[in-house]
Amino acid sequence: MPLIFETSAEQLALALGFATLLALVGLGFALFHFLPRSARAKAEATALRESEARLRASEARFRQLADATFEGLVIHRDGIVLDANIAMAAILGWPQELLIGRSLYDFCAPSSHGILRTQLQQIDRPLATQESSDAIEMELRHADGSKIPVEVHARIMPFENGDARVVAVRDIRERKAAEQRIFHMAHHDSLTALPNRNLFRDRLGQAMARAKRGGNTVAVLSLDLDRFKPVNDLLGPEIADELLRQVALRLTNSIRADDTVARLGADEFALIQVGLSHPDGPAVMADRLVKTLGEPFLICGHHIVIGTSIGIALYPSDGISGDELLRAADTALDRAKAAGGATYRFFESEMDLRLQERRRLERDLRQALNANQLELHYQPLVDCEHLTVLGCEALLRWRHPERGPISPAEFIPLAEECGLIMQLGDWVLRTACREAAGWPGDKIVAVNLSPIQFRQTDLAEQILAILAETGLAPNRLEIEITEGVLIEDTERTLAILKELKTAGIHISLDDFGTGFSSLSYLQRFPFDKIKIDRSFIWAMEQNPDSMAIVRAVIALGRSLRITVTAEGVETPTQLAWLQHEDCDQAQGYLLGKPMSRADIARLWANPQLRAQAELPLIPAKAAE
């Protein structure tokens, strides 16, 4: 019974509370109903004002949030702008209030009208399907007429008793500019801003594809600058870089808008010539480029004269792929350089055969080093006054088992190009020192070193080790170098030469008077000998200028106490004139042709040349 009583009491309490609440609500409605009409109106107005205030506050907060964003926001219905934030106005360059009521097409670049049309058509889709879309890239039109790349996100939202579309717009001009810079860096040369090899190959592929469809011809011109390396070595990399920039500018100004010029390497350029309507078009272009780059360049007060060699290959006759065309153009370029430079040559199939032959020769040269096909011959160095043999210059000879003797002028440059010169040079020096060690003790041996050998930092140590190994005294070895050795890395080269000279080895400057002769070399390093190039000796009988140059070099050597050797003496008249001018030494076919090891051994039995009796010698100081 107590449990039933408690439950009934709770129910009674709930019933009384609910009845009281109903009575109070009813009383409130009754009191409000019986209030005067004016009081009720006043209450309703107050409630309305409070609601509107809350709405305005909400709208203000929304506006502040919208204007605070960095992205543009625009609300539109059927392409008509209903609202936009400050950022959107800034992107378009329009006042914010002038955007309202305008069509989106007014602010969209024509190139993006199709994208806009597609987006507007989606307004008819059900609201439930209008989720946040993927980013879309398009172009807007600024108030000044320029195009603005943007990225947009859009979705449908309820707005003012209907559906509208809210669009978030992100200005991506900076991103696009960065992407363009990255693309440009990947496809252009950083020094000259010309297309690089990658972009060149891409454009060449496109040009060949168009030419194939239209049955046209494409020309590839491969260019190398003549005499660029001495400019870099003598004037420095800053001048050389500026020279390359000016070369690039001249090339760009010499081609048509549809053509492409690219920088492929240090001083290597290439040109794609399209739309050829005349077979002479590539030749006309090449001739123009040779003349343009042959004009002097004025850089930091230096008047620099270089030039260019050009090889030309044609699509499709010389190749049907980009690699084939470039290879053919490079082959033609080699022919242009072999012709002396400052000219152009077309690719010829025979040239390709010669290139293949050159590769076979390289293979055979590698085998010759290990097959005892190489030998040294020795040409006498003769005292001009007494015609006694002072020593010999070692000259490398190669007797090919199938082709017979091969000229050093053919295989020495090949060895330098293919990297064999180090091994070849070591063999020559070691063999010459070993064989000369068996000569009479006062006879010297002269050995030529390639400029490439001086790239070895331990060259001096290698030479001294060979002397110790073969037993040849240092004062019986004469190292001959050309001026090209000094140009390549002057300071390091001079340091190597000084170390050799300190050890007692004689140093000779070969082919003096050719190339980039500089008296500063004679001042900076005390050479033991200078050798007058044979071209001056051959020409001096017919050319007074050559005779004057030879006389001046002899006088220079006498003043500096440097021995002077005249190379290429082939006539008695030449020898007599050299004797009259008190030239120290002579070398040439008149005084002795290159001899084998056995023949030179027989010569030592009679160092006074037998030919002396047959020469119409003029006693010193007797000739005028």
C-alpha positions as semicolon CSV with decimal commas, in nm:
position;residue;x (nm);y (nm);z (nm)
1;M;0,000;0,000;0,000
2;P;0,274;0,257;0,076
3;L;0,427;0,203;-0,272
4;I;0,095;0,262;-0,440
5;F;0,045;0,573;-0,234
6;E;0,385;0,721;-0,329
7;T;0,329;0,661;-0,697
8;S;-0,005;0,829;-0,688
9;A;0,141;1,130;-0,509
10;E;0,404;1,175;-0,786
11;Q;0,139;1,153;-1,054
12;L;-0,069;1,408;-0,869
13;A;0,226;1,646;-0,844
14;L;0,296;1,620;-1,219
15;A;-0,069;1,681;-1,297
16;L;-0,084;1,988;-1,076
17;G;0,241;2,128;-1,233
18;F;0,119;2,081;-1,589
19;A;-0,220;2,240;-1,498
20;T;-0,040;2,539;-1,346
21;L;0,176;2,586;-1,658
22;L;-0,130;2,579;-1,882
23;A;-0,300;2,832;-1,661
24;L;-0,001;3,066;-1,680
25;V;0,028;3,038;-2,060
26;G;-0,340;3,094;-2,098
27;L;-0,322;3,392;-1,868
28;G;-0,037;3,533;-2,072
29;F;-0,228;3,501;-2,399
30;A;-0,532;3,648;-2,233
31;L;-0,339;3,942;-2,097
32;F;-0,167;4,001;-2,438
33;H;-0,506;3,972;-2,612
34;F;-0,666;4,219;-2,384
35;L;-0,369;4,466;-2,413
36;P;-0,443;4,777;-2,611
37;R;-0,382;4,752;-2,986
38;S;-0,104;5,011;-2,974
39;A;0,086;4,814;-2,714
40;R;0,066;4,499;-2,919
41;A;0,193;4,679;-3,231
42;K;0,476;4,827;-3,035
43;A;0,580;4,483;-2,912
44;E;0,563;4,338;-3,261
45;A;0,774;4,623;-3,400
46;T;1,032;4,576;-3,133
47;A;1,059;4,207;-3,210
48;L;1,087;4,283;-3,583
49;R;1,363;4,539;-3,527
50;E;1,554;4,298;-3,312
51;S;1,521;4,029;-3,579
52;E;1,637;4,267;-3,852
53;A;1,928;4,381;-3,637
54;R;2,035;4,025;-3,584
55;L;2,007;3,965;-3,960
56;R;2,213;4,276;-4,041
57;A;2,472;4,174;-3,787
58;S;2,485;3,829;-3,943
59;E;2,519;3,977;-4,290
60;A;2,791;4,213;-4,168
61;R;2,984;3,926;-4,019
62;F;2,943;3,733;-4,345
63;R;3,061;4,035;-4,544
64;Q;3,363;4,081;-4,317
65;L;3,454;3,717;-4,353
66;A;3,411;3,730;-4,732
67;D;3,616;4,049;-4,767
68;A;3,887;3,914;-4,538
69;T;3,960;3,618;-4,767
70;F;4,245;3,635;-5,018
71;E;4,040;3,454;-5,279
72;G;3,775;3,622;-5,487
73;L;3,413;3,525;-5,413
74;V;3,124;3,590;-5,647
75;I;2,759;3,483;-5,620
76;H;2,564;3,467;-5,943
77;R;2,236;3,336;-6,076
78;D;2,212;3,244;-6,443
79;G;2,543;3,422;-6,504
80;I;2,431;3,755;-6,351
81;V;2,642;3,873;-6,057
82;L;2,442;3,908;-5,734
83;D;2,731;3,982;-5,502
84;A;3,112;3,982;-5,493
85;N;3,382;4,049;-5,236
86;I;3,664;4,301;-5,237
87;A;3,921;4,041;-5,348
88;M;3,712;3,963;-5,657
89;A;3,696;4,331;-5,746
90;A;4,075;4,358;-5,702
91;I;4,140;4,061;-5,929
92;L;3,924;4,209;-6,206
93;G;4,033;4,569;-6,152
94;W;3,671;4,689;-6,126
95;P;3,501;4,881;-5,841
96;Q;3,308;4,634;-5,627
97;E;2,969;4,805;-5,675
98;L;3,003;4,794;-6,057
99;L;3,025;4,416;-6,058
100;I;2,669;4,372;-5,930
101;G;2,419;4,308;-6,204
102;R;2,681;4,245;-6,476
103;S;2,707;3,926;-6,679
104;L;2,995;3,693;-6,603
105;Y;3,076;3,696;-6,974
106;D;3,180;4,061;-6,930
107;F;3,466;3,947;-6,708
108;C;3,559;3,623;-6,882
109;A;3,829;3,608;-7,152
110;P;3,695;3,483;-7,487
111;S;3,923;3,180;-7,463
112;S;3,726;3,064;-7,157
113;H;3,370;3,131;-7,275
114;G;3,323;2,760;-7,345
115;I;3,425;2,669;-6,991
116;L;3,188;2,930;-6,847
117;R;2,902;2,807;-7,063
118;T;2,951;2,453;-6,935
119;Q;2,951;2,571;-6,576
120;L;2,633;2,775;-6,620
121;Q;2,453;2,475;-6,764
122;Q;2,513;2,286;-6,442
123;I;2,282;2,527;-6,254
124;D;1,989;2,314;-6,368
125;R;2,117;2,005;-6,188
126;P;1,941;1,906;-5,863
127;L;2,080;2,077;-5,555
128;A;2,170;1,744;-5,395
129;T;2,416;1,671;-5,676
130;Q;2,589;2,008;-5,655
131;E;2,879;1,919;-5,430
132;S;3,205;2,110;-5,431
133;S;3,353;2,072;-5,777
134;D;3,709;2,003;-5,878
135;A;3,927;2,303;-5,951
136;I;3,889;2,443;-6,302
137;E;4,147;2,668;-6,468
138;M;4,026;2,947;-6,693
139;E;4,112;3,304;-6,792
140;L;3,935;3,620;-6,680
141;R;3,964;3,961;-6,842
142;H;4,102;4,248;-6,638
143;A;3,963;4,599;-6,670
144;D;4,278;4,694;-6,865
145;G;4,214;4,414;-7,115
146;S;4,486;4,178;-6,994
147;K;4,417;3,811;-6,927
148;I;4,420;3,674;-6,574
149;P;4,475;3,299;-6,524
150;V;4,258;3,180;-6,234
151;E;4,153;2,861;-6,062
152;V;3,784;2,838;-5,967
153;H;3,575;2,620;-5,735
154;A;3,195;2,646;-5,757
155;R;2,883;2,502;-5,594
156;I;2,511;2,568;-5,568
157;M;2,369;2,728;-5,255
158;P;2,028;2,868;-5,146
159;F;2,027;3,245;-5,181
160;E;1,737;3,495;-5,152
161;N;1,443;3,264;-5,212
162;G;1,617;3,062;-5,479
163;D;1,931;2,876;-5,581
164;A;2,246;3,061;-5,680
165;R;2,603;2,965;-5,746
166;V;2,891;3,075;-5,527
167;V;3,231;3,071;-5,698
168;A;3,569;3,092;-5,526
169;V;3,831;3,244;-5,758
170;R;4,205;3,210;-5,695
171;D;4,450;3,431;-5,887
172;I;4,724;3,199;-6,015
173;R;4,933;3,450;-6,209
174;E;5,231;3,405;-5,978
175;R;5,207;3,027;-5,997
176;K;5,183;3,035;-6,376
177;A;5,480;3,271;-6,394
178;A;5,682;3,035;-6,171
179;E;5,583;2,738;-6,388
180;Q;5,688;2,928;-6,698
181;R;6,021;3,016;-6,538
182;I;6,082;2,652;-6,448
183;F;5,985;2,540;-6,799
184;H;6,209;2,805;-6,951
185;M;6,502;2,699;-6,734
186;A;6,453;2,335;-6,833
187;H;6,436;2,413;-7,204
188;H;6,665;2,715;-7,249
189;D;7,032;2,793;-7,207
190;S;7,088;3,000;-6,893
191;L;7,365;3,213;-7,046
192;T;7,214;3,309;-7,383
193;A;6,841;3,235;-7,321
194;L;6,840;3,036;-7,647
195;P;6,664;2,699;-7,664
196;N;6,883;2,418;-7,532
197;R;6,938;2,073;-7,677
198;N;6,613;1,932;-7,530
199;L;6,391;2,203;-7,681
200;F;6,590;2,191;-8,005
201;R;6,521;1,820;-8,044
202;D;6,152;1,873;-7,968
203;R;6,118;2,149;-8,228
204;L;6,317;1,950;-8,481
205;G;6,077;1,659;-8,436
206;Q;5,780;1,889;-8,489
207;A;5,940;2,046;-8,797
208;M;6,010;1,706;-8,953
209;A;5,652;1,591;-8,882
210;R;5,510;1,899;-9,057
211;A;5,753;1,858;-9,345
212;K;5,652;1,493;-9,384
213;R;5,284;1,587;-9,408
214;G;5,351;1,869;-9,650
215;G;5,631;1,708;-9,849
216;N;5,870;1,990;-9,757
217;T;6,239;2,012;-9,666
218;V;6,394;2,097;-9,331
219;A;6,756;2,206;-9,295
220;V;6,971;2,160;-8,986
221;L;7,277;2,385;-8,960
222;S;7,544;2,291;-8,705
223;L;7,773;2,580;-8,606
224;D;8,106;2,594;-8,423
225;L;8,276;2,921;-8,339
226;D;8,627;2,960;-8,481
227;R;8,901;3,080;-8,242
228;F;8,668;3,087;-7,940
229;K;8,896;2,893;-7,707
230;P;9,188;3,140;-7,732
231;V;8,945;3,420;-7,646
232;N;8,837;3,234;-7,335
233;D;9,195;3,151;-7,235
234;L;9,350;3,491;-7,306
235;L;9,069;3,730;-7,211
236;G;8,892;3,528;-6,944
237;P;8,553;3,359;-6,900
238;E;8,363;3,685;-6,839
239;I;8,459;3,821;-7,182
240;A;8,392;3,481;-7,337
241;D;8,044;3,466;-7,183
242;E;7,959;3,811;-7,313
243;L;8,088;3,707;-7,654
244;L;7,852;3,408;-7,651
245;R;7,560;3,634;-7,559
246;Q;7,638;3,869;-7,848
247;V;7,676;3,572;-8,084
248;A;7,335;3,448;-7,975
249;L;7,185;3,792;-8,040
250;R;7,333;3,811;-8,390
251;L;7,207;3,462;-8,470
252;T;6,859;3,544;-8,344
253;N;6,848;3,860;-8,554
254;S;6,957;3,668;-8,863
255;I;6,680;3,407;-8,875
256;R;6,308;3,412;-8,950
257;A;6,040;3,388;-8,686
258;D;5,959;3,028;-8,781
259;D;6,320;2,912;-8,756
260;T;6,490;2,800;-8,435
261;V;6,844;2,867;-8,316
262;A;6,976;2,685;-8,010
263;R;7,292;2,659;-7,806
264;L;7,398;2,296;-7,774
265;G;7,731;2,330;-7,596
266;A;8,015;2,566;-7,506
267;D;8,058;2,727;-7,849
268;E;7,823;2,494;-8,037
269;F;7,504;2,628;-8,190
270;A;7,244;2,474;-8,419
271;L;6,971;2,610;-8,643
272;I;6,647;2,459;-8,775
273;Q;6,538;2,616;-9,104
274;V;6,182;2,536;-9,211
275;G;5,954;2,623;-9,502
276;L;6,231;2,603;-9,761
277;S;6,092;2,711;-10,096
278;H;6,426;2,717;-10,278
279;P;6,709;2,461;-10,272
280;D;6,964;2,738;-10,217
281;G;6,792;2,854;-9,898
282;P;7,030;2,681;-9,653
283;A;7,336;2,802;-9,843
284;V;7,207;3,161;-9,842
285;M;7,141;3,136;-9,469
286;A;7,482;2,982;-9,396
287;D;7,661;3,246;-9,602
288;R;7,476;3,519;-9,411
289;L;7,571;3,367;-9,075
290;V;7,938;3,330;-9,174
291;K;7,950;3,700;-9,268
292;T;7,755;3,811;-8,960
293;L;7,973;3,627;-8,712
294;G;8,287;3,729;-8,901
295;E;8,227;4,093;-8,813
296;P;8,431;4,217;-8,511
297;F;8,278;4,215;-8,164
298;L;8,351;4,506;-7,930
299;I;8,349;4,382;-7,570
300;C;8,491;4,582;-7,278
301;G;8,727;4,766;-7,510
302;H;8,846;4,451;-7,687
303;H;8,798;4,415;-8,063
304;I;8,740;4,042;-8,099
305;V;8,735;3,870;-8,437
306;I;8,621;3,510;-8,447
307;G;8,416;3,337;-8,715
308;T;8,209;3,026;-8,760
309;S;8,218;2,696;-8,944
310;I;7,884;2,547;-9,049
311;G;7,770;2,201;-9,149
312;I;7,435;2,155;-9,325
313;A;7,210;1,848;-9,342
314;L;6,870;1,822;-9,510
315;Y;6,556;1,628;-9,422
316;P;6,469;1,377;-9,559
317;S;6,763;1,320;-9,794
318;D;7,034;1,315;-9,525
319;G;6,834;1,158;-9,243
320;I;6,480;1,078;-9,132
321;S;6,529;1,123;-8,758
322;G;6,656;1,407;-8,545
323;D;6,965;1,214;-8,438
324;E;7,051;1,124;-8,797
325;L;7,019;1,486;-8,909
326;L;7,233;1,621;-8,623
327;R;7,495;1,355;-8,687
328;A;7,500;1,439;-9,058
329;A;7,525;1,813;-8,987
330;D;7,815;1,751;-8,746
331;T;7,990;1,544;-9,008
332;A;7,952;1,828;-9,257
333;L;8,079;2,067;-8,989
334;D;8,400;1,866;-8,957
335;R;8,453;1,912;-9,328
336;A;8,398;2,288;-9,298
337;K;8,652;2,312;-9,016
338;A;8,900;2,102;-9,212
339;A;8,868;2,357;-9,492
340;G;9,005;2,625;-9,261
341;G;8,688;2,755;-9,100
342;A;8,477;3,062;-9,179
343;T;8,283;2,859;-9,436
344;Y;8,004;2,603;-9,470
345;R;7,972;2,258;-9,618
346;F;7,678;2,031;-9,702
347;F;7,664;1,672;-9,583
348;E;7,779;1,415;-9,834
349;S;7,734;1,042;-9,801
350;E;8,101;0,998;-9,885
351;M;8,181;1,201;-9,576
352;D;7,991;0,954;-9,363
353;L;8,199;0,676;-9,513
354;R;8,513;0,867;-9,422
355;L;8,381;0,908;-9,069
356;Q;8,332;0,535;-9,042
357;E;8,683;0,488;-9,173
358;R;8,808;0,725;-8,905
359;R;8,642;0,511;-8,640
360;R;8,810;0,203;-8,781
361;L;9,142;0,388;-8,772
362;E;9,086;0,471;-8,404
363;R;9,025;0,103;-8,331
364;D;9,339;0,006;-8,521
365;L;9,546;0,268;-8,338
366;R;9,443;0,120;-8,005
367;Q;9,556;-0,219;-8,128
368;A;9,882;-0,077;-8,266
369;L;9,993;0,028;-7,919
370;N;9,985;-0,335;-7,812
371;A;10,100;-0,497;-8,138
372;N;10,445;-0,334;-8,187
373;Q;10,328;-0,149;-8,498
374;L;10,468;0,184;-8,374
375;E;10,830;0,293;-8,400
376;L;11,037;0,607;-8,365
377;H;11,241;0,770;-8,638
378;Y;11,495;1,039;-8,565
379;Q;11,567;1,357;-8,763
380;P;11,907;1,520;-8,703
381;L;11,943;1,860;-8,534
382;V;12,246;2,024;-8,693
383;D;12,479;2,302;-8,588
384;C;12,447;2,563;-8,863
385;E;12,811;2,675;-8,865
386;H;12,993;2,343;-8,847
387;L;12,718;2,113;-8,976
388;T;12,771;1,866;-8,693
389;V;12,483;1,663;-8,559
390;L;12,395;1,775;-8,208
391;G;12,114;1,530;-8,154
392;C;11,784;1,422;-8,302
393;E;11,415;1,490;-8,278
394;A;11,206;1,180;-8,213
395;L;10,922;1,138;-8,464
396;L;10,648;0,877;-8,425
397;R;10,578;0,644;-8,715
398;W;10,297;0,391;-8,763
399;R;10,317;0,115;-9,017
400;H;9,969;-0,030;-9,053
401;P;9,968;-0,401;-9,142
402;E;9,716;-0,345;-9,423
403;R;9,737;0,025;-9,516
404;G;10,112;0,065;-9,481
405;P;10,265;0,385;-9,337
406;I;10,010;0,629;-9,192
407;S;10,100;0,996;-9,161
408;P;10,135;1,140;-8,808
409;A;9,925;1,432;-8,929
410;E;9,640;1,183;-8,958
411;F;9,670;0,973;-8,643
412;I;9,811;1,222;-8,388
413;P;9,500;1,447;-8,397
414;L;9,290;1,131;-8,383
415;A;9,476;1,018;-8,071
416;E;9,412;1,356;-7,909
417;E;9,041;1,339;-7,988
418;C;8,982;0,983;-7,872
419;G;9,188;1,004;-7,552
420;L;9,482;0,786;-7,664
421;I;9,735;1,068;-7,658
422;M;9,828;1,011;-7,292
423;Q;9,917;0,648;-7,350
424;L;10,079;0,727;-7,685
425;G;10,282;1,015;-7,541
426;D;10,409;0,799;-7,256
427;W;10,520;0,531;-7,504
428;V;10,704;0,785;-7,722
429;L;10,886;0,949;-7,431
430;R;10,985;0,620;-7,270
431;T;11,105;0,469;-7,599
432;A;11,299;0,780;-7,704
433;C;11,477;0,805;-7,368
434;R;11,563;0,434;-7,366
435;E;11,706;0,439;-7,719
436;A;11,887;0,773;-7,675
437;A;12,056;0,636;-7,364
438;G;12,263;0,422;-7,602
439;W;12,382;0,718;-7,813
440;P;12,707;0,905;-7,760
441;G;12,698;1,094;-7,432
442;D;12,684;1,441;-7,584
443;K;12,386;1,379;-7,815
444;I;12,042;1,506;-7,714
445;V;11,698;1,374;-7,800
446;A;11,401;1,609;-7,851
447;V;11,049;1,485;-7,781
448;N;10,725;1,669;-7,856
449;L;10,455;1,680;-7,589
450;S;10,089;1,738;-7,669
451;P;9,897;2,016;-7,488
452;I;9,664;1,745;-7,361
453;Q;9,952;1,576;-7,178
454;F;9,998;1,891;-6,970
455;R;9,657;1,834;-6,818
456;Q;9,821;1,568;-6,602
457;T;9,909;1,728;-6,271
458;D;10,195;1,482;-6,217
459;L;10,350;1,518;-6,564
460;A;10,685;1,640;-6,431
461;E;10,708;1,346;-6,190
462;Q;10,628;1,104;-6,474
463;I;10,903;1,246;-6,697
464;L;11,163;1,237;-6,419
465;A;11,063;0,880;-6,337
466;I;11,115;0,777;-6,702
467;L;11,461;0,937;-6,701
468;A;11,552;0,747;-6,387
469;E;11,415;0,424;-6,534
470;T;11,599;0,453;-6,869
471;G;11,920;0,602;-6,734
472;L;11,917;0,905;-6,967
473;A;12,071;1,218;-6,814
474;P;11,819;1,505;-6,780
475;N;12,046;1,744;-6,974
476;R;12,022;1,515;-7,277
477;L;11,643;1,544;-7,299
478;E;11,478;1,833;-7,478
479;I;11,102;1,878;-7,437
480;E;10,933;2,056;-7,728
481;I;10,601;2,232;-7,672
482;T;10,384;2,453;-7,888
483;E;10,227;2,782;-7,788
484;G;9,893;2,602;-7,750
485;V;10,030;2,439;-7,432
486;L;10,078;2,780;-7,272
487;I;9,740;2,911;-7,378
488;E;9,541;2,628;-7,220
489;D;9,647;2,680;-6,858
490;T;9,939;2,920;-6,844
491;E;10,013;2,922;-6,472
492;R;9,997;2,547;-6,420
493;T;10,193;2,481;-6,739
494;L;10,468;2,723;-6,643
495;A;10,494;2,557;-6,304
496;I;10,546;2,217;-6,471
497;L;10,804;2,360;-6,712
498;K;10,997;2,527;-6,429
499;E;11,010;2,198;-6,240
500;L;11,147;2,023;-6,549
501;K;11,400;2,295;-6,617
502;T;11,519;2,291;-6,256
503;A;11,587;1,918;-6,302
504;G;11,817;2,001;-6,597
505;I;11,581;1,923;-6,887
506;H;11,594;2,161;-7,184
507;I;11,267;2,329;-7,290
508;S;11,204;2,429;-7,651
509;L;10,920;2,642;-7,791
510;D;10,819;2,479;-8,121
511;D;10,656;2,640;-8,427
512;F;10,739;2,989;-8,305
513;G;10,569;3,262;-8,508
514;T;10,241;3,079;-8,568
515;G;9,919;3,078;-8,372
516;F;9,897;3,323;-8,084
517;S;10,266;3,400;-8,041
518;S;10,330;3,618;-7,741
519;L;10,662;3,765;-7,635
520;S;10,531;3,758;-7,279
521;Y;10,590;3,382;-7,280
522;L;10,960;3,440;-7,345
523;Q;10,966;3,692;-7,063
524;R;10,782;3,476;-6,811
525;F;10,974;3,154;-6,881
526;P;11,341;3,121;-6,978
527;F;11,314;2,885;-7,274
528;D;11,635;2,717;-7,386
529;K;11,537;2,720;-7,750
530;I;11,283;2,860;-7,996
531;K;11,219;2,686;-8,327
532;I;11,117;2,896;-8,627
533;D;10,822;2,737;-8,805
534;R;10,905;2,577;-9,140
535;S;10,647;2,791;-9,323
536;F;10,868;3,099;-9,282
537;I;11,178;2,914;-9,401
538;W;11,003;2,780;-9,710
539;A;10,867;3,126;-9,804
540;M;11,166;3,347;-9,736
541;E;11,328;3,298;-10,080
542;Q;11,020;3,445;-10,249
543;N;10,876;3,663;-9,972
544;P;11,090;3,944;-9,825
545;D;10,849;3,971;-9,532
546;S;10,914;3,610;-9,431
547;M;11,286;3,672;-9,454
548;A;11,248;3,976;-9,229
549;I;11,054;3,773;-8,973
550;V;11,322;3,501;-8,967
551;R;11,595;3,763;-8,925
552;A;11,402;3,927;-8,641
553;V;11,351;3,596;-8,456
554;I;11,722;3,513;-8,485
555;A;11,811;3,857;-8,348
556;L;11,557;3,815;-8,068
557;G;11,707;3,481;-7,968
558;R;12,056;3,629;-7,970
559;S;11,942;3,918;-7,747
560;L;11,769;3,685;-7,499
561;R;12,052;3,427;-7,515
562;I;11,808;3,164;-7,646
563;T;11,916;2,909;-7,904
564;V;11,729;2,944;-8,237
565;T;11,657;2,646;-8,463
566;A;11,526;2,685;-8,818
567;E;11,293;2,401;-8,925
568;G;11,224;2,285;-9,278
569;V;11,558;2,366;-9,440
570;E;11,542;2,204;-9,782
571;T;11,768;2,407;-10,015
572;P;12,135;2,510;-10,004
573;T;12,028;2,872;-10,046
574;Q;11,816;2,858;-9,733
575;L;12,101;2,707;-9,533
576;A;12,351;2,961;-9,663
577;W;12,127;3,252;-9,570
578;L;12,074;3,107;-9,217
579;Q;12,451;3,070;-9,178
580;H;12,494;3,429;-9,283
581;E;12,242;3,544;-9,020
582;D;12,423;3,339;-8,752
583;C;12,129;3,106;-8,689
584;D;12,233;2,851;-8,427
585;Q;12,075;2,528;-8,551
586;A;11,892;2,392;-8,853
587;Q;11,674;2,095;-8,927
588;G;11,528;1,971;-9,254
589;Y;11,549;1,726;-9,540
590;L;11,862;1,896;-9,676
591;L;12,046;1,806;-9,356
592;G;11,891;1,471;-9,287
593;K;11,561;1,295;-9,329
594;P;11,401;1,107;-9,041
595;M;11,599;0,784;-8,988
596;S;11,526;0,453;-8,825
597;R;11,701;0,350;-8,504
598;A;11,955;0,146;-8,701
599;D;12,031;0,428;-8,946
600;I;12,080;0,683;-8,670
601;A;12,325;0,448;-8,500
602;R;12,535;0,442;-8,820
603;L;12,522;0,821;-8,832
604;W;12,696;0,847;-8,497
605;A;12,998;0,683;-8,655
606;N;13,040;0,997;-8,870
607;P;12,862;1,297;-8,714
608;Q;13,018;1,534;-8,973
609;L;12,756;1,519;-9,248
610;R;12,889;1,372;-9,572
611;A;12,657;1,610;-9,756
612;Q;12,876;1,900;-9,649
613;A;13,108;1,855;-9,943
614;E;12,815;1,882;-10,183
615;L;12,666;2,199;-10,032
616;P;12,756;2,537;-10,186
617;L;12,826;2,679;-9,841
618;I;12,891;3,048;-9,798
619;P;13,128;3,119;-9,511
620;A;12,969;3,313;-9,229
621;K;12,955;3,689;-9,287
622;A;13,055;3,644;-9,650
623;A;12,710;3,672;-9,805
624;E;12,536;4,006;-9,854
